[in-house]
Amino acid sequence: MAVKSCTACGNEELEPGFMSDEGAHPGFGRWIRGELQTGIFGGAKVYNKELFEVSAYRCTRCFHLELYAEKPGY
């Protein structure tokens, strides 16, 4: 994978972390391909959608967050 860098300041020192989502699968965020569609209770419809785990990196200089949808998720 290419070297990650901050899109705000150009720094190449990004510290890894993650975004927490307290939804149906707590502990990580997900990126879902396609436009948002909601069900009758307001939740996102994800059935038969391609899901990816979201990795978050924080710039050590300006503290900007960079998010990457790197690995297929569930």
C-alpha distance (Angstrom), angle and dihedral (degrees) to the residues before:
residue distance angle dihedral
M1 . . .
A2 3.79 . .
V3 3.79 121.0 .
K4 3.77 110.0 -85.4
S5 3.80 118.0 -131.6
C6 3.79 136.1 -179.9
T7 3.80 112.1 -95.0
A8 3.82 90.1 -154.7
C9 3.82 101.0 54.8
G10 3.83 107.1 1.9
N11 3.82 95.3 -116.4
E12 3.83 113.0 153.3
E13 3.81 94.8 -156.5
L14 3.79 104.4 95.2
E15 3.78 121.5 164.5
P16 3.84 116.5 -142.3
G17 3.79 122.6 -123.4
F18 3.81 140.4 134.4
M19 3.79 142.1 -113.8
S20 3.79 116.2 -120.4
D21 3.78 119.5 -135.6
E22 3.78 117.3 -172.3
G23 3.81 93.9 -160.1
A24 3.80 129.1 107.2
H25 3.83 91.5 -46.0
P26 3.82 105.0 37.0
G27 3.78 120.8 -160.3
F28 3.80 102.8 48.0
G29 3.78 141.8 44.3
R30 3.78 124.8 -122.9
W31 3.78 135.6 -150.5
I32 3.81 114.3 -145.2
R33 3.80 122.6 -159.7
G34 3.81 115.1 -125.1
E35 3.77 137.4 29.0
L36 3.81 120.6 -44.3
Q37 3.79 114.9 -95.6
T38 3.80 119.9 -178.9
G39 3.78 131.4 -152.2
I40 3.80 128.2 -134.9
F41 3.83 92.0 -80.8
G42 3.83 94.1 48.9
G43 3.81 98.5 -104.5
A44 3.79 122.2 131.5
K45 3.80 117.0 -96.0
V46 3.82 107.1 -124.9
Y47 3.81 102.9 161.2
N48 3.83 111.0 127.7
K49 3.83 91.0 2.2
E50 3.80 125.0 129.4
L51 3.83 108.2 -110.2
F52 3.82 128.3 -163.6
E53 3.81 131.2 -169.7
V54 3.80 111.7 -117.9
S55 3.81 119.4 -131.7
A56 3.79 117.2 -161.9
Y57 3.80 125.7 -155.5
R58 3.81 125.4 -170.6
C59 3.79 121.4 -149.5
T60 3.82 110.8 -122.0
R61 3.81 90.8 -148.1
C62 3.83 107.7 44.1
F63 3.86 100.2 9.5
H64 3.83 92.9 -125.3
L65 3.82 113.8 155.9
E66 3.80 120.8 -127.1
L67 3.81 116.2 -163.9
Y68 3.81 124.2 -157.9
A69 3.82 128.7 -173.3
E70 3.80 94.1 -149.0
K71 3.79 111.4 150.8
P72 3.80 131.9 38.1
G73 3.79 108.4 -104.6
Y74 3.79 137.9 -172.8
